[in-house]
Amino acid sequence: MNLLREDVSAARGEETRARDIYAYKHLIAASFKLEEYAFLEVLAMRAIGSIVAAMKAIGEATVMKHLRLIGGITCPDPDRHPDVVKYCIWPLLAGPFRELLEEWTAVEMRTWLRNAYVSLPRN
């Protein structure tokens, strides 16, 4: 996320762009077995490019809300992926979807998530 934030910064130069591309490629290579799935690097770099373009066009907050929603919906088992709960589901329940949920349901959900994932903030 810090790389993406820097990428949309107005204070960027060509040096910064080259450094960011290197950092993205290193992050992608560390995340996937590229020798088995070489197409993922191309796909990931295009996805990053799309995210950066969207952040510039509609703003970081809106893009983050959409990315969190996609991450929360597409995760097959959040119990096995606590980062999805911490970085996708929890921020949505504690933020933009808080008012959409009925008060008792929201309180119940937040309490359950806090108990299940003790690393979540207590606000």
Secondary structure, 3 states (H helix, E strand, C coil): CHHHHHHCCCCCCHHHHHHHHHHHHHHHHHHCCCCCCCHHHHHHHHHHHHHHHHHHHHCHHHHHHHHHHHHHHHCCCHHHCHHHHHHHHHHHHHCCCCCCCCHHHHHHHHHHHHHHCCCCCCC
